C-alpha cells in the first residue's frame, strides 16, 4: 500500500506550522540559487512575450474571419446568380 502524501503544513495543538518559506526571502527555494528579483524579471519578460503572441494571434484570427466572410459572400453571390435570383441567369 502506498504511503499517504505529506502536506505543506502540519497541525500541532491547534496551531498550523508552515513549511513553505516566506515571500520576503531573497534567495530562491527552487534550487536555482537565483535571487527573487531575477526570477521576477524573467517572469515579467515571459509575460510580455505571451502578451505580444496573443496580440499577434488576435490579428491572425481577424484576418481569417475576414477571409471566411468574404468567401461566404462570394459563394452566396455565385449561387444566387446560378439560381437566377440575380440578373444574369437564364
Chimera marker file (.cmm) of the C-alpha trace (Angstrom):
<marker_set name="trace">
<marker id="1" x="0.000" y="0.000" z="0.000" r="1" g="1" b="0" radius="0.5"/>
<marker id="2" x="1.312" y="3.460" z="-0.875" r="1" g="1" b="0" radius="0.5"/>
<marker id="3" x="2.121" y="5.856" z="1.917" r="1" g="1" b="0" radius="0.5"/>
<marker id="4" x="-0.086" y="8.956" z="2.290" r="1" g="1" b="0" radius="0.5"/>
<marker id="5" x="1.118" y="12.174" z="0.695" r="1" g="1" b="0" radius="0.5"/>
<marker id="6" x="2.673" y="14.743" z="3.057" r="1" g="1" b="0" radius="0.5"/>
<marker id="7" x="1.071" y="18.182" z="3.177" r="1" g="1" b="0" radius="0.5"/>
<marker id="8" x="2.871" y="21.520" z="3.135" r="1" g="1" b="0" radius="0.5"/>
<marker id="9" x="1.618" y="22.369" z="6.634" r="1" g="1" b="0" radius="0.5"/>
<marker id="10" x="1.433" y="20.366" z="9.837" r="1" g="1" b="0" radius="0.5"/>
<marker id="11" x="-1.001" y="20.960" z="12.696" r="1" g="1" b="0" radius="0.5"/>
<marker id="12" x="0.169" y="20.686" z="16.292" r="1" g="1" b="0" radius="0.5"/>
<marker id="13" x="-2.091" y="21.518" z="19.257" r="1" g="1" b="0" radius="0.5"/>
<marker id="14" x="-4.342" y="23.841" z="17.233" r="1" g="1" b="0" radius="0.5"/>
<marker id="15" x="-1.511" y="25.817" z="15.599" r="1" g="1" b="0" radius="0.5"/>
<marker id="16" x="-0.504" y="25.482" z="11.982" r="1" g="1" b="0" radius="0.5"/>
<marker id="17" x="3.203" y="25.432" z="11.213" r="1" g="1" b="0" radius="0.5"/>
<marker id="18" x="4.020" y="26.432" z="7.641" r="1" g="1" b="0" radius="0.5"/>
<marker id="19" x="6.781" y="24.525" z="5.924" r="1" g="1" b="0" radius="0.5"/>
<marker id="20" x="6.861" y="26.959" z="2.983" r="1" g="1" b="0" radius="0.5"/>
<marker id="21" x="9.409" y="29.808" z="3.220" r="1" g="1" b="0" radius="0.5"/>
<marker id="22" x="8.027" y="33.322" z="3.485" r="1" g="1" b="0" radius="0.5"/>
<marker id="23" x="7.761" y="35.533" z="0.391" r="1" g="1" b="0" radius="0.5"/>
<marker id="24" x="10.223" y="38.007" z="1.910" r="1" g="1" b="0" radius="0.5"/>
<marker id="25" x="13.220" y="35.745" z="1.317" r="1" g="1" b="0" radius="0.5"/>
<marker id="26" x="15.532" y="36.926" z="-1.428" r="1" g="1" b="0" radius="0.5"/>
<marker id="27" x="17.110" y="33.611" z="-2.296" r="1" g="1" b="0" radius="0.5"/>
<marker id="28" x="15.134" y="31.137" z="-4.288" r="1" g="1" b="0" radius="0.5"/>
<marker id="29" x="13.800" y="27.940" z="-2.851" r="1" g="1" b="0" radius="0.5"/>
<marker id="30" x="13.601" y="26.492" z="-6.342" r="1" g="1" b="0" radius="0.5"/>
<marker id="31" x="17.121" y="25.150" z="-6.196" r="1" g="1" b="0" radius="0.5"/>
<marker id="32" x="18.441" y="27.513" z="-8.849" r="1" g="1" b="0" radius="0.5"/>
<marker id="33" x="20.077" y="29.909" z="-6.434" r="1" g="1" b="0" radius="0.5"/>
<marker id="34" x="18.743" y="32.918" z="-8.354" r="1" g="1" b="0" radius="0.5"/>
<marker id="35" x="17.549" y="35.931" z="-6.457" r="1" g="1" b="0" radius="0.5"/>
<marker id="36" x="13.864" y="36.711" z="-6.262" r="1" g="1" b="0" radius="0.5"/>
<marker id="37" x="14.392" y="39.878" z="-8.320" r="1" g="1" b="0" radius="0.5"/>
<marker id="38" x="15.985" y="37.881" z="-11.130" r="1" g="1" b="0" radius="0.5"/>
<marker id="39" x="13.151" y="35.385" z="-11.198" r="1" g="1" b="0" radius="0.5"/>
<marker id="40" x="10.505" y="38.135" z="-11.160" r="1" g="1" b="0" radius="0.5"/>
<marker id="41" x="12.276" y="39.922" z="-14.018" r="1" g="1" b="0" radius="0.5"/>
<marker id="42" x="12.256" y="36.708" z="-16.054" r="1" g="1" b="0" radius="0.5"/>
<marker id="43" x="8.554" y="36.191" z="-15.361" r="1" g="1" b="0" radius="0.5"/>
<marker id="44" x="7.820" y="39.775" z="-16.443" r="1" g="1" b="0" radius="0.5"/>
<marker id="45" x="9.767" y="39.213" z="-19.645" r="1" g="1" b="0" radius="0.5"/>
<marker id="46" x="7.893" y="35.966" z="-20.310" r="1" g="1" b="0" radius="0.5"/>
<marker id="47" x="4.537" y="37.679" z="-19.728" r="1" g="1" b="0" radius="0.5"/>
<marker id="48" x="5.480" y="40.415" z="-22.214" r="1" g="1" b="0" radius="0.5"/>
<marker id="49" x="6.267" y="37.754" z="-24.822" r="1" g="1" b="0" radius="0.5"/>
<marker id="50" x="2.968" y="35.975" z="-24.162" r="1" g="1" b="0" radius="0.5"/>
<marker id="51" x="1.076" y="39.261" z="-24.488" r="1" g="1" b="0" radius="0.5"/>
<marker id="52" x="2.722" y="40.033" z="-27.835" r="1" g="1" b="0" radius="0.5"/>
<marker id="53" x="1.969" y="36.497" z="-29.053" r="1" g="1" b="0" radius="0.5"/>
<marker id="54" x="-1.698" y="36.843" z="-28.046" r="1" g="1" b="0" radius="0.5"/>
<marker id="55" x="-1.909" y="40.180" z="-29.877" r="1" g="1" b="0" radius="0.5"/>
<marker id="56" x="-0.452" y="38.560" z="-32.991" r="1" g="1" b="0" radius="0.5"/>
<marker id="57" x="-2.883" y="35.634" z="-32.742" r="1" g="1" b="0" radius="0.5"/>
<marker id="58" x="-5.822" y="38.050" z="-32.429" r="1" g="1" b="0" radius="0.5"/>
<marker id="59" x="-4.723" y="39.790" z="-35.626" r="1" g="1" b="0" radius="0.5"/>
<marker id="60" x="-4.422" y="36.459" z="-37.430" r="1" g="1" b="0" radius="0.5"/>
<marker id="61" x="-7.904" y="35.410" z="-36.302" r="1" g="1" b="0" radius="0.5"/>
<marker id="62" x="-9.362" y="38.695" z="-37.551" r="1" g="1" b="0" radius="0.5"/>
<marker id="63" x="-7.739" y="38.145" z="-40.943" r="1" g="1" b="0" radius="0.5"/>
<marker id="64" x="-9.051" y="34.574" z="-41.129" r="1" g="1" b="0" radius="0.5"/>
<marker id="65" x="-12.566" y="35.623" z="-40.150" r="1" g="1" b="0" radius="0.5"/>
<marker id="66" x="-12.498" y="38.405" z="-42.733" r="1" g="1" b="0" radius="0.5"/>
<marker id="67" x="-11.366" y="35.993" z="-45.434" r="1" g="1" b="0" radius="0.5"/>
<marker id="68" x="-14.040" y="33.481" z="-44.414" r="1" g="1" b="0" radius="0.5"/>
<marker id="69" x="-16.793" y="36.089" z="-44.540" r="1" g="1" b="0" radius="0.5"/>
<marker id="70" x="-15.571" y="37.300" z="-47.932" r="1" g="1" b="0" radius="0.5"/>
<marker id="71" x="-15.548" y="33.745" z="-49.277" r="1" g="1" b="0" radius="0.5"/>
<marker id="72" x="-19.062" y="33.090" z="-47.919" r="1" g="1" b="0" radius="0.5"/>
<marker id="73" x="-20.454" y="36.271" z="-49.502" r="1" g="1" b="0" radius="0.5"/>
<marker id="74" x="-18.777" y="35.419" z="-52.799" r="1" g="1" b="0" radius="0.5"/>
<marker id="75" x="-20.221" y="31.915" z="-52.735" r="1" g="1" b="0" radius="0.5"/>
<marker id="76" x="-23.701" y="33.275" z="-51.953" r="1" g="1" b="0" radius="0.5"/>
<marker id="77" x="-23.467" y="35.697" z="-54.887" r="1" g="1" b="0" radius="0.5"/>
<marker id="78" x="-22.337" y="32.890" z="-57.188" r="1" g="1" b="0" radius="0.5"/>
<marker id="79" x="-25.200" y="30.671" z="-56.037" r="1" g="1" b="0" radius="0.5"/>
<marker id="80" x="-27.733" y="33.485" z="-56.380" r="1" g="1" b="0" radius="0.5"/>
<marker id="81" x="-26.564" y="34.132" z="-59.939" r="1" g="1" b="0" radius="0.5"/>
<marker id="82" x="-26.721" y="30.422" z="-60.738" r="1" g="1" b="0" radius="0.5"/>
<marker id="83" x="-30.260" y="30.116" z="-59.429" r="1" g="1" b="0" radius="0.5"/>
<marker id="84" x="-31.330" y="33.207" z="-61.317" r="1" g="1" b="0" radius="0.5"/>
<marker id="85" x="-32.032" y="35.248" z="-58.193" r="1" g="1" b="0" radius="0.5"/>
<marker id="86" x="-29.728" y="37.953" z="-59.504" r="1" g="1" b="0" radius="0.5"/>
<marker id="87" x="-29.661" y="39.189" z="-63.067" r="1" g="1" b="0" radius="0.5"/>
<marker id="88" x="-27.647" y="37.105" z="-65.464" r="1" g="1" b="0" radius="0.5"/>
<marker id="89" x="-29.233" y="33.689" z="-65.034" r="1" g="1" b="0" radius="0.5"/>
<marker id="90" x="-31.318" y="32.315" z="-67.923" r="1" g="1" b="0" radius="0.5"/>
<link id1="1" id2="2" r="1" g="1" b="0" radius="0.2"/>
<link id1="2" id2="3" r="1" g="1" b="0" radius="0.2"/>
<link id1="3" id2="4" r="1" g="1" b="0" radius="0.2"/>
<link id1="4" id2="5" r="1" g="1" b="0" radius="0.2"/>
<link id1="5" id2="6" r="1" g="1" b="0" radius="0.2"/>
<link id1="6" id2="7" r="1" g="1" b="0" radius="0.2"/>
<link id1="7" id2="8" r="1" g="1" b="0" radius="0.2"/>
<link id1="8" id2="9" r="1" g="1" b="0" radius="0.2"/>
<link id1="9" id2="10" r="1" g="1" b="0" radius="0.2"/>
<link id1="10" id2="11" r="1" g="1" b="0" radius="0.2"/>
<link id1="11" id2="12" r="1" g="1" b="0" radius="0.2"/>
<link id1="12" id2="13" r="1" g="1" b="0" radius="0.2"/>
<link id1="13" id2="14" r="1" g="1" b="0" radius="0.2"/>
<link id1="14" id2="15" r="1" g="1" b="0" radius="0.2"/>
<link id1="15" id2="16" r="1" g="1" b="0" radius="0.2"/>
<link id1="16" id2="17" r="1" g="1" b="0" radius="0.2"/>
<link id1="17" id2="18" r="1" g="1" b="0" radius="0.2"/>
<link id1="18" id2="19" r="1" g="1" b="0" radius="0.2"/>
<link id1="19" id2="20" r="1" g="1" b="0" radius="0.2"/>
<link id1="20" id2="21" r="1" g="1" b="0" radius="0.2"/>
<link id1="21" id2="22" r="1" g="1" b="0" radius="0.2"/>
<link id1="22" id2="23" r="1" g="1" b="0" radius="0.2"/>
<link id1="23" id2="24" r="1" g="1" b="0" radius="0.2"/>
<link id1="24" id2="25" r="1" g="1" b="0" radius="0.2"/>
<link id1="25" id2="26" r="1" g="1" b="0" radius="0.2"/>
<link id1="26" id2="27" r="1" g="1" b="0" radius="0.2"/>
<link id1="27" id2="28" r="1" g="1" b="0" radius="0.2"/>
<link id1="28" id2="29" r="1" g="1" b="0" radius="0.2"/>
<link id1="29" id2="30" r="1" g="1" b="0" radius="0.2"/>
<link id1="30" id2="31" r="1" g="1" b="0" radius="0.2"/>
<link id1="31" id2="32" r="1" g="1" b="0" radius="0.2"/>
<link id1="32" id2="33" r="1" g="1" b="0" radius="0.2"/>
<link id1="33" id2="34" r="1" g="1" b="0" radius="0.2"/>
<link id1="34" id2="35" r="1" g="1" b="0" radius="0.2"/>
<link id1="35" id2="36" r="1" g="1" b="0" radius="0.2"/>
<link id1="36" id2="37" r="1" g="1" b="0" radius="0.2"/>
<link id1="37" id2="38" r="1" g="1" b="0" radius="0.2"/>
<link id1="38" id2="39" r="1" g="1" b="0" radius="0.2"/>
<link id1="39" id2="40" r="1" g="1" b="0" radius="0.2"/>
<link id1="40" id2="41" r="1" g="1" b="0" radius="0.2"/>
<link id1="41" id2="42" r="1" g="1" b="0" radius="0.2"/>
<link id1="42" id2="43" r="1" g="1" b="0" radius="0.2"/>
<link id1="43" id2="44" r="1" g="1" b="0" radius="0.2"/>
<link id1="44" id2="45" r="1" g="1" b="0" radius="0.2"/>
<link id1="45" id2="46" r="1" g="1" b="0" radius="0.2"/>
<link id1="46" id2="47" r="1" g="1" b="0" radius="0.2"/>
<link id1="47" id2="48" r="1" g="1" b="0" radius="0.2"/>
<link id1="48" id2="49" r="1" g="1" b="0" radius="0.2"/>
<link id1="49" id2="50" r="1" g="1" b="0" radius="0.2"/>
<link id1="50" id2="51" r="1" g="1" b="0" radius="0.2"/>
<link id1="51" id2="52" r="1" g="1" b="0" radius="0.2"/>
<link id1="52" id2="53" r="1" g="1" b="0" radius="0.2"/>
<link id1="53" id2="54" r="1" g="1" b="0" radius="0.2"/>
<link id1="54" id2="55" r="1" g="1" b="0" radius="0.2"/>
<link id1="55" id2="56" r="1" g="1" b="0" radius="0.2"/>
<link id1="56" id2="57" r="1" g="1" b="0" radius="0.2"/>
<link id1="57" id2="58" r="1" g="1" b="0" radius="0.2"/>
<link id1="58" id2="59" r="1" g="1" b="0" radius="0.2"/>
<link id1="59" id2="60" r="1" g="1" b="0" radius="0.2"/>
<link id1="60" id2="61" r="1" g="1" b="0" radius="0.2"/>
<link id1="61" id2="62" r="1" g="1" b="0" radius="0.2"/>
<link id1="62" id2="63" r="1" g="1" b="0" radius="0.2"/>
<link id1="63" id2="64" r="1" g="1" b="0" radius="0.2"/>
<link id1="64" id2="65" r="1" g="1" b="0" radius="0.2"/>
<link id1="65" id2="66" r="1" g="1" b="0" radius="0.2"/>
<link id1="66" id2="67" r="1" g="1" b="0" radius="0.2"/>
<link id1="67" id2="68" r="1" g="1" b="0" radius="0.2"/>
<link id1="68" id2="69" r="1" g="1" b="0" radius="0.2"/>
<link id1="69" id2="70" r="1" g="1" b="0" radius="0.2"/>
<link id1="70" id2="71" r="1" g="1" b="0" radius="0.2"/>
<link id1="71" id2="72" r="1" g="1" b="0" radius="0.2"/>
<link id1="72" id2="73" r="1" g="1" b="0" radius="0.2"/>
<link id1="73" id2="74" r="1" g="1" b="0" radius="0.2"/>
<link id1="74" id2="75" r="1" g="1" b="0" radius="0.2"/>
<link id1="75" id2="76" r="1" g="1" b="0" radius="0.2"/>
<link id1="76" id2="77" r="1" g="1" b="0" radius="0.2"/>
<link id1="77" id2="78" r="1" g="1" b="0" radius="0.2"/>
<link id1="78" id2="79" r="1" g="1" b="0" radius="0.2"/>
<link id1="79" id2="80" r="1" g="1" b="0" radius="0.2"/>
<link id1="80" id2="81" r="1" g="1" b="0" radius="0.2"/>
<link id1="81" id2="82" r="1" g="1" b="0" radius="0.2"/>
<link id1="82" id2="83" r="1" g="1" b="0" radius="0.2"/>
<link id1="83" id2="84" r="1" g="1" b="0" radius="0.2"/>
<link id1="84" id2="85" r="1" g="1" b="0" radius="0.2"/>
<link id1="85" id2="86" r="1" g="1" b="0" radius="0.2"/>
<link id1="86" id2="87" r="1" g="1" b="0" radius="0.2"/>
<link id1="87" id2="88" r="1" g="1" b="0" radius="0.2"/>
<link id1="88" id2="89" r="1" g="1" b="0" radius="0.2"/>
<link id1="89" id2="90" r="1" g="1" b="0" radius="0.2"/>
</marker_set>
